[in-house]
Amino acid sequence: MTEHLGDDWLHVLAHEGLEPADDSLTYPRCAAGKGRCPPEDCGGLDAYHDMLACIKEPQTELGREWLEWLGPDYDPELCDLEKINKALKKLGK
């Protein structure tokens, strides 16, 4: 696994309780999340917040540039649990 430390992102993981194991699920797993992680190479925390503000105004030049760079399907509110859990499953192998 490659680690990029240049932007100094901080991710908070919270363990909020214990449930009985479900044999139909693979562990570890993510049960819930909020929002999408910042895109790679977006320029750090301040640039990420600027990006979020700009994409809310797609009619502006910066808004159009960010949306072109991010692609048409970028949704900062999306938390793709299926994708996250696929990645977690690979860690167990």
N, C-alpha and C positions, 0 to 999 in steps of 0.2 A: 504494500500500500504506500502510495506517495503522499507526503504531507507538505502542504504549502502554508507557510507561517507568515507571509508578508502582510496580510490584511488584519491579522489579530482578531479573528472572529471569536466570539464567545457564545457557545450553545448551552442552554440550560436544559438538563434532563431532570425530571421529577418522578420519583416513585411514590405513587399515591395510594398504595394499598396492595393487598394480596388477594387474589381470587383463586379458587380451585383450578388446577390444571385442566385444560380441555384437550383431549387426545386428538381432536380434529385440527388443532392449531400447531404451528411451528414456533418454537421459542429460540432466542428472544424475539419479541415482537413489540411493535409500537401500537398502542391501543387508541391514541388520540394525538393530535397536534394542532398547531395554530400557524397558518401561513406557510409560505414557501421560503426555502432558504435563499439568501442572496445569490445571484448568479456569479459564477467564477469570473474573476478579473473585473468586477464592477467598480473597483477603486476604493474599497474600504467603507466604513460605516457612514461617514458624511456623504460620500458620493452615492451610496445606496439610498439614503434618505432623499437626496436631490433627485435621483432617478425615479423614486416613487412619486414625488411631487410632479415631475415632468410628464410621466406617462398618464397622469390624470388630465393632462391638457394636450391631447394628441394633435391639436390644430397648431401648436407652436413648433418652431424649428427644433428645439431640444426634445420635445415630446416625440416628434416624428423620428429623430435620430435614435433615441433610446428604443423606441418600438421596432425600428428597423434592425437594430443590433440584437434585441431580445428575441425577435421573431413574433409572428402573429398569435401564437398560442400561450404567450407568457401571461400568467395570472398570479400576482403576488399573494393573493388570498388562498390559493390552492394548497392544500396539504394532502399529497398523494400517499395515503397510507399503504396502498398496494405496492407502490414503487419502493417505499421505505422498507416494508417488510421483506420484499424480495432481496434488497441489499443486505438486510440483517441475516437473512437465511444463508447468504453466501459466506458470511463471517463464521458461521458454524461448521463449514466444511473444511 
